[in-house]
Amino acid sequence: MADVVRAALVQATWTGDTESMIAKHEAHAREAAGQGAKIIGFQEVFNAPYFCQVQEPEHYRWAEPVPDGPTITRMRALARETGMVVVAPVFEVEQSGVYYNTAAVIDADGTVLGIYRKHHIPQVKGFWEKYYFKPGNAGWPVFDTAVGKVGVYICYDRHFPEGWRQLGLGGAQLVYNPSATSRGLSAYLWKLEQPAAAVANEYFVAAINRVGTEEYGDNDFYGSSYFVDPRGQFVGDVADDGKEELLVRDLDFALIDEVRQQWAFYRDRRPDAYEGLVRP
């Protein structure tokens, strides 16, 4: 397995319907593959609008089964076609009345390696997610993909350091963080939290945000997606804050061992002293 992995992410504007939204992401993936990318990740609930700006039962229509629903079926075909690992976040229905904010991780041969379900569910103005989603119950999986060990942490999760650490302890080399976050709420945290998590846990992070405003509210999704390395440094430029963009970057996984040997954070952990962290 190569030390240098060419990775991609997409920050996208909402097209108005699922079919064209999926088709647009398929086109971006083919372009990324043409540039040599071996893995790509999409934004939170990438095939739908960010409907959580409102609390209306009509929006359960965006949900579908995972892994056998139509979107993940197409993403499996896309992975096989392009030879890329695909991280595809969708609104999952497990059974009638049970819904999750989920990302499927699909290997380069089209195999669904598993899912991550968002653990931390916000319920504040413009982000009424508890109306739709149950808290995730699928743990903190790290997937052994064709490019290396990949984890997922979704949007609001990023404010909670515990999950970042669980993914690091699971061996993650790259964590995708698909999001939908707006300019007025916490934009100043965007370039702070994920680089800090990359440093604290000594792996690469792909931070993905939507871009633009959508039909169900006035949230101004500000893009600014990026890759950040284990030293907390951006890999190449950060994406634009006002337009759709595909980023393709080379990630040198050899840097992970270099940083862990230099900073030794994992060596100096004190799990024996942390019992209080899990008390209610």
N, C-alpha and C positions, 0 to 999 in steps of 0.2 A: 504494500500500500504506500503510495507516494506521501512524502512529508508535506508537499505543497498541494493544497486542494483549491481548485477554482470554484468559488461558490457564488450564488446569485440570490437576489431578493427582488421583489416587485412591490412598489407602492402604487396604488391604482385609484382612479376616480370611478365612481359608481356610474354604470351605463344606463340603468333604468330597467334591466331585466336580467334574469339569471343566465339565459342562453348566451347573450352577447358578452356578459361578464366572464363566463368560463372561457369562451372563445378567445377573448382578449388575453387572458392569462396563458392559454395554450400558445398563442402567438409569441408572447414574451418568453415563454420557456423554450420554444424553438430557436428564438434569437439567442438566448443565453447558451443553449447547447452549441449553436454555431460559433460562439465565442470560446467554446471549450469548457463551459461550466459542467460540473459533475453533480451538483446539488442545487436545488432552488427552493425557496420558501415564499409563501404568500401571506397576505395580511389576515387579521382576525375575521372569521366568517366571510371569506373572500368572495364567495359566489352570490352574496346578498348585500343589500344596504345595511347600514348600522341601524336596525329597526328599534334598538333598545333606547332610543331617544324618546319613545312613547311606550305606553303600556296598553296594548290593544290585542285582543285575541286573534285578529286576522293575521298577525305576524308569525303564528305557529306554522303557517303554510310554508315558510322557508326551511323547515326542518326536514331531515331525511335520514334514513338508516346509514350506519357506518359499520362495516366497510362495503355493504352491498347496495347502497343507494346510487343514484345516477351520477352524482358529481365524483365520488371516489372511484367509481367504475371508469369514468373518463380519465381521471388522474392516473389510474393504474396503466391505462393504455398509453398515456402521455409519457410516463416513466419508461415503459418498454420501448417506445418509439425513439426517445431522446437519449436513453441510457443514463438518465439522471435520477438521483434520489429526489423525491418530491415531498415537501411538508405542506399539507393541505388542510387548513382550518375551516370547519363547517359547523352549522347548527345541527346537532345530532338528536334524533329521536330514538331512544332505546326501546321503549314500548309506549303505548298510549298513555299520555300524561306524564312521561318521564323524559326530560330533555337535558342536554348538556352542551356546553361550549367546548368543542372538541377539535383536536388536530390529529389527522392520520399521517403516519410516517410510512412512505412507500419506497421500497428499495428500487435500485436501478433496473431490476428485471420485472418490476410490476408487482412484486410481493408486498402485501400490507404487513409490515413488521409489527404494528400495534398502534395504539392511540394514547394520547394524553388528553385528559379532561381538566379544564380550568378549575383550580381549587378555590380561589378567592373570588367571590361574586359581589360586585358593588351594587349599591342601591342608593344613588344620589341623583340629583336633577340632571337629566340628559343621558344618564347611564343606569336605566332601570332594569338591571340584569336579573335581579332575583325574581322578577315577574316571569321570566322565561326559563332560567337555568337552575338546576340543582348543583350544589358544590361537587367538584370532581371526586371520584372514588377509585380512580385507576392508578393511584400511586404516583411515583416520580420515575417513570421508565427512562432508561437510556438505551437507545437502539443501536445495534451493531450493524451499520450500513456499509455499502460499498465504498464509502469515502472515509469511514471512521465512526466514532461513537458520538451520536447526535441526541440531544434532548430538546424539549419544548417547554416553554413557560409562557402563558398567554396574558397579555395586556396587564390588567390590574394586579396579577400575580407579582409583577416586577417590584412592587412596593414592599414585598415580604421576603427578607433575606433567607429564610429557612429553606424554601424550595430551591433557590439558587445553589445552596450548599448541598442539598440532597442530590442534585444533579451532578455536582462535582464529585461527591463521594461515590456516585455510580459510575464515574469514569468519563463523563462527558468531555469531549474536546471542542464541540461547537453546540451552542444553544440558540435555537430560533425563538424570538420573542415577538410573535405577531400581535398587533395592537390596533386599537381605534381610539386615539386620544386627541382631545381638542385643545386649541390654542389658549382658551381662557382658563382652563382648569389647572393644568400642571405642566405647561410647556417648559418652564424653567428647570424642571426635573429631568427632562427627556435626555439631555446630554450629560447628566450627572449619574443617574441610578444605574443604567446598564454598564457604562464604563467602570463604575465602582464595583459592580457585581463581577465583571470580568477580572478585575484585579484581585478581589477578595477570594475568588474561586479558581483563578488562574486557568481560564479557558477563553475561547472566542465566543462572542455574542453577535447575533444578527438581529438588530432592532428594526422592526418594520411598523410603519404607521400609515393609515389611510391618508388621502389628500383630497381637499375640497369640502364643499357642503353638499348635503343630500336632502331628499324630499321630506324626511320625517322629523326634521328639527333644524336648529341653527348652529349645531356644533361645527366648528371650523377645524377640520382635520388638517394638520399642518405638515404631513409628510416627514421630511428630515430624517429618513431612514439611513441606516449605516451598519457597517461592520466595525467591531472594536476588538483589539487583541488583548492578550493576557496582561499586558502592561498598561492597559487603559487608553491606548492610542488608537485613533481612528485609522482604519485601513483604507487609504484613498479618501476622496472627498465624501462629505455627507450629502445626501440627496437634497434636491430643491424642496422648499417648504410650500410650493404652490402649484406643482404640476406632477403628473404621472412620470414615473421613472423606473427603469431597470438598472440595478447595480450588479456588476460582475467584478469580483475581487479575488486575488490570490491570498490564501491563508496558509501561513507556514506553521504547520502543527508541531514542528520541531521546537518552536518557541515555547510551547507549553512545558516541556521538560526543562528547558533552560531557565525559565522563570521559577518553576517549582524548586529547582536546585538552588537558585540564588536567594529567593525569598523564604522558602521553607515553611509556608503557612500551614500546609497539611501536617508536616512533622510536629508543629508546635500547637496544634489543636488540643483542647482539654475537654473532651466529651464527658470525662468523669466529674467535671465541675458544672455541667450544664443542665442538671435536672430541673431547675427552676424555669427553664425556657418552655417546658411543656405542661406546666401547671395551668389549669383554666384561670 
